[in-house]
Structure formats: structure tokens, C-alpha cells
Amino acid sequence: MDTTCSVDGCNRPFQTRGYCGMHYQRIRKQGSPGSATTHRMRGRTCSVDGCERKSDSHGMCAMHRQRALKGGELGPVGTLRYGGPCTAGGCDRPASALKLCAAHYAQQAAGRPFGPIREVWFDRATTRDERGNKQCRGCRQWLPESAYTRARRSKDGLTRYCRPCRKDQALQTNYGITLEQYEKLLASQGGVCAICGAAEADGRSLHVDHDHKCCAERRSCGRCVRGLLCSPCNTGIGMLGEDAKRLWSAMMYLAGGTP
């Protein structure tokens, strides 16, 4: 029994009524099995003159097929790809589409003006210079690994920002002041607590105290920062509700007098 397609020249195994799947579908759609050759152009090149890309559909590569579907001109093959750097504001990244790099193309597609592109630091976690220093993502300085804190989720087990940069970020986020402003305030207090005159134990930083009548939450706007306090003083005035009368009564009580 012949197990191949009944169309002359077709060596495909038959599936239905003596025809292979391709010829049976042709009979259903066109009424005739046609020739033994396939309409597909697998392994062939694009039919556009000068294009050496692999054929994808209707004898054309994927790019020319998309242009044909959109009704555009197929264009000379030599001008289909720009191949140069991005043309947005002196960007030296390779162009990806419309003579723009991927980042600037995304900005244009979103309707935003061209702006600076944020650097990608994913592959710099384990990068070290000749001295074994790591570059901080914030200040861009090459610092020893001791200048960073530990981070278990990082590739190298270290944070991306050095200790001063992390502290600066935390101060700006929580209290609205920079590390430089913190250092100036600390110097004006002589490096000690503004209430008791003691330095913070175990090398810790003094706490930033702000007026909770202005900013009731833990974070401050920066304008209501009053000073730097040690942990006991900061906790004490907080437990007394930052009420001057209660603080005066507590002082008289400790002195043995009557509030």
C-alpha cells in the first residue's frame, strides 16, 4: 500500500483521502491540489533586489513584508539601516530605530523631549579598578570596599552607593536636608547633642529633631528641623509630647521642687 501523497512528485506521507496535509488543504480551499512544490520559500533569500535577508513571507524578508503591508516603498536596500550613532543631542550610543538609540526612541515615542539617559549599572556591580576599588553610583568615586555596606541581594554583596551617599539620600528623603547641611548643623553644635552635650554612643549619628507641629509624621519638610539630639534626649522629648510645660514640670520634679 502506497503511503505517500497521491500527487505526482510529492513524497510527503498522506494523511487524508490519499493526500498529504498541504495538498488536502489546497483541495478544500482551491478545489485543486496544484503542483507538488510548496508555496513557501524556506531557506531562500528575499525577492527584493539586493536584499540578502532570509525570506519570511510571500517571498520577502520580515522587514520588506511589513513595508509592503503598510503600503510604503520598499526602498533601496543600502539605505534601510542607518548603522551610525544616535542623532539626539550628541548621544554616542548606537542607533536602533529612526536614527535614535533605544532610550531616545522611547522618549520620542512617549512624546517627551530628549533628555539625559540614565546609565545602566547592572554590569558594574563586580567591576573594580586596578586597586580593587568599586565605583559609587552616587558620587562616581572609586572607593575601597570598606566604604560600602553589605547587601545580600547584590551581585558582589555590597550596596551600589557608598556610606556618605546612602546617608545623604536618607537625610533628603526623611528630613529634607542634605549631608552637607547635616554636617554644618553638627559643627554648630560642637559635634554633640543640642540638649545634654553628649556625643552619640557606639559611633552612631545624632538624630535629626524637627517640630512635629509642622510635620506630624516622621518625615520633615526640612524647614522645621530644630537640631541634632542623642537617642535618650530625642526619645525623652518625644515621650513628653514635645510640650514645654510638661518638660518644665519634669525638670522641677527632678529638682525636688513643686511644679
C-alpha positions as CSV (number, residue, x, y, z in Angstrom):
1,M,0.0,0.0,0.0
2,D,1.3,3.4,-1.0
3,T,1.8,5.6,2.0
4,T,2.8,8.8,0.2
5,C,0.8,11.6,-1.3
6,S,-1.1,10.7,-4.5
7,V,0.1,14.0,-6.2
8,D,2.8,13.3,-8.7
9,G,6.2,14.3,-7.4
10,C,5.1,14.8,-3.8
11,N,6.9,12.5,-1.3
12,R,5.1,13.6,1.8
13,P,3.1,11.0,3.7
14,F,-0.6,11.0,3.0
15,Q,-3.0,12.0,5.8
16,T,-6.5,12.3,4.4
17,R,-8.0,10.7,1.2
18,G,-4.6,9.9,-0.2
19,Y,-3.3,13.4,0.0
20,C,-0.7,15.0,2.4
21,G,-1.9,17.7,4.7
22,M,-0.8,20.5,2.4
23,H,-2.4,19.2,-0.8
24,Y,-5.6,18.3,1.1
25,Q,-5.9,21.8,2.4
26,R,-5.4,23.1,-1.2
27,I,-8.3,20.9,-2.4
28,R,-10.5,22.3,0.4
29,K,-9.7,25.9,-0.3
30,Q,-9.0,26.0,-4.0
31,G,-10.6,22.8,-5.4
32,S,-7.3,21.6,-6.8
33,P,-4.2,20.1,-5.2
34,G,-1.9,22.1,-7.6
35,S,1.7,21.1,-8.1
36,A,3.9,19.1,-5.8
37,T,6.1,22.1,-4.9
38,T,5.3,24.2,-1.9
39,H,4.5,27.9,-2.0
40,R,6.8,28.6,0.9
41,M,10.3,29.9,0.4
42,R,12.0,28.5,3.4
43,G,15.8,28.8,3.2
44,R,15.6,31.3,0.3
45,T,16.5,35.0,0.3
46,C,14.2,38.0,0.0
47,S,12.9,38.6,-3.5
48,V,13.7,42.4,-3.3
49,D,16.7,43.2,-5.5
50,G,19.9,43.5,-3.4
51,C,18.4,42.2,-0.2
52,E,20.2,39.1,1.2
53,R,18.0,38.6,4.2
54,K,16.2,35.3,4.7
55,S,12.7,35.1,3.2
56,D,9.9,35.1,5.7
57,S,6.6,35.5,3.9
58,H,5.4,36.0,0.3
59,G,9.0,35.8,-0.9
60,M,10.2,38.8,1.2
61,C,12.0,39.2,4.4
62,A,10.1,40.3,7.5
63,M,11.1,43.9,7.1
64,H,10.1,44.2,3.4
65,R,6.9,42.3,4.1
66,Q,6.0,44.8,6.8
67,R,6.7,47.7,4.5
68,A,4.6,46.1,1.8
69,L,1.6,45.6,4.2
70,K,1.8,49.3,5.3
71,G,1.8,50.4,1.7
72,G,5.2,52.0,1.9
73,E,8.0,51.9,-0.6
74,L,10.4,49.0,-0.3
75,G,13.3,51.4,-0.7
76,P,16.9,50.8,-1.7
77,V,18.5,48.1,0.3
78,G,21.6,50.1,1.1
79,T,19.5,52.8,2.9
80,L,17.3,50.5,5.0
81,R,19.7,50.7,8.0
82,Y,21.3,53.8,9.4
83,G,24.1,52.0,11.2
84,G,25.5,55.1,12.9
85,P,25.3,56.7,16.3
86,C,22.2,58.2,17.8
87,T,21.4,61.7,16.4
88,A,19.8,63.1,19.6
89,G,21.8,65.7,21.3
90,G,25.3,64.3,20.6
91,C,24.4,60.9,22.0
92,D,27.1,58.4,21.1
93,R,25.0,55.3,21.6
94,P,24.3,53.1,18.5
95,A,21.1,54.0,16.7
96,S,18.3,51.5,17.0
97,A,15.4,53.0,15.1
98,L,14.8,56.2,13.2
99,K,18.4,57.1,13.7
100,L,17.9,57.1,17.5
101,C,19.2,54.9,20.3
102,A,16.6,52.7,22.1
103,A,16.4,55.1,25.0
104,H,15.8,58.3,22.9
105,Y,13.5,56.4,20.6
106,A,11.4,55.5,23.7
107,Q,11.4,59.2,24.8
108,Q,10.2,60.3,21.3
109,A,7.5,57.6,21.2
110,A,6.2,58.8,24.6
111,G,6.0,62.3,23.4
112,R,8.7,63.6,25.8
113,P,11.6,65.9,24.8
114,F,15.0,64.4,24.6
115,G,16.7,64.3,27.9
116,P,19.7,62.7,29.6
117,I,19.9,58.9,29.6
118,R,20.4,57.2,32.9
119,E,23.4,55.0,33.0
120,V,23.0,51.3,33.3
121,W,24.9,50.0,36.3
122,F,23.8,46.4,36.4
123,D,27.0,45.1,34.9
124,R,29.2,47.3,37.2
125,A,28.5,45.6,40.5
126,T,31.6,43.5,40.2
127,T,33.7,45.9,38.3
128,R,36.9,47.0,40.1
129,D,39.8,49.3,39.1
130,E,43.5,48.3,39.3
131,R,43.5,49.0,43.1
132,G,40.4,46.9,43.7
133,N,38.1,49.9,44.3
134,K,34.5,50.0,43.4
135,Q,32.8,53.0,41.8
136,C,29.9,54.5,43.7
137,R,26.8,55.1,41.8
138,G,26.1,58.4,43.6
139,C,29.4,60.4,43.7
140,R,31.0,58.3,40.9
141,Q,34.2,58.0,43.0
142,W,36.3,54.8,43.1
143,L,36.3,53.8,46.8
144,P,37.5,50.7,48.7
145,E,35.0,48.1,49.5
146,S,35.1,49.1,53.2
147,A,33.3,52.3,52.1
148,Y,30.2,50.3,51.3
149,T,27.7,48.5,53.5
150,R,26.7,44.9,53.0
151,A,23.8,43.9,50.7
152,R,22.9,40.2,50.4
153,R,20.9,40.7,47.2
154,S,23.7,42.4,45.3
155,K,26.0,40.5,43.0
156,D,29.1,41.4,44.9
157,G,27.4,41.6,48.4
158,L,27.8,45.4,48.6
159,T,25.5,48.3,48.1
160,R,25.6,50.4,45.0
161,Y,26.2,53.6,47.0
162,C,28.9,54.4,49.4
163,R,28.1,55.2,53.1
164,P,28.1,59.0,52.7
165,C,25.9,58.8,49.6
166,R,23.4,56.5,51.4
167,K,23.3,58.8,54.3
168,D,22.7,61.8,52.1
169,Q,19.8,60.0,50.4
170,A,18.3,59.0,53.7
171,L,18.6,62.6,55.0
172,Q,17.0,64.1,51.9
173,T,14.2,61.5,51.9
174,N,13.3,61.7,55.6
175,Y,14.2,65.2,56.7
176,G,14.6,67.3,53.6
177,I,18.2,68.2,54.3
178,T,21.5,67.2,52.6
179,L,24.5,65.6,54.2
180,E,26.3,69.0,53.9
181,Q,23.6,70.7,55.8
182,Y,23.7,68.0,58.5
183,E,27.4,68.4,58.9
184,K,27.1,72.2,59.2
185,L,24.4,71.8,61.9
186,L,26.5,69.3,63.7
187,A,29.5,71.6,63.6
188,S,27.4,74.5,65.0
189,Q,26.6,72.3,68.0
190,G,30.2,71.3,68.6
191,G,29.6,67.7,67.4
192,V,27.4,66.9,70.5
193,C,23.7,66.7,71.4
194,A,22.0,70.1,71.5
195,I,20.4,69.3,74.9
196,C,22.8,67.3,77.0
197,G,26.0,68.0,75.3
198,A,26.9,64.3,74.9
199,A,28.0,62.5,71.7
200,E,26.1,59.6,70.4
201,A,27.4,56.3,71.7
202,D,28.9,53.5,69.5
203,G,29.9,55.9,66.8
204,R,26.3,56.4,65.7
205,S,25.0,59.7,64.2
206,L,22.9,62.1,66.2
207,H,19.2,62.1,65.4
208,V,17.6,64.9,63.5
209,D,14.9,66.6,65.6
210,H,12.1,68.5,63.9
211,D,9.0,70.3,65.0
212,H,6.0,67.9,64.8
213,K,3.6,70.8,64.8
214,C,4.8,71.5,61.3
215,C,5.3,67.9,60.1
216,A,3.3,65.5,62.2
217,E,4.8,62.4,60.5
218,R,8.3,61.1,61.0
219,R,9.5,62.8,57.9
220,S,10.3,66.5,57.8
221,C,10.0,69.2,55.1
222,G,13.4,70.4,56.1
223,R,12.3,73.9,57.2
224,C,11.2,72.7,60.7
225,V,14.5,70.9,61.6
226,R,15.5,72.2,65.1
227,G,18.7,70.4,65.8
228,L,20.5,67.1,66.4
229,L,19.9,65.1,69.5
230,C,21.2,61.9,71.1
231,S,19.0,58.9,71.4
232,P,17.9,59.4,75.1
233,C,17.1,63.1,74.6
234,N,15.3,62.5,71.4
235,T,13.2,59.8,72.9
236,G,12.6,61.8,76.1
237,I,11.1,64.9,74.4
238,G,9.1,62.6,72.2
239,M,7.6,60.7,75.1
240,L,6.6,64.0,76.7
241,G,4.9,65.2,73.6
242,E,7.4,68.0,73.0
243,D,5.3,70.0,75.4
244,A,7.4,72.8,77.1
245,K,5.1,72.9,80.2
246,R,5.5,69.1,80.8
247,L,9.2,69.4,80.3
248,W,9.4,72.2,82.8
249,S,7.3,70.3,85.3
250,A,9.5,67.2,84.9
251,M,12.6,69.4,85.5
252,M,11.0,70.8,88.7
253,Y,10.0,67.4,89.8
254,L,13.6,66.1,89.4
255,A,14.9,69.1,91.3
256,G,12.7,68.3,94.2
257,G,10.5,71.4,93.9
258,T,6.9,71.9,93.1
259,P,5.9,72.3,89.5
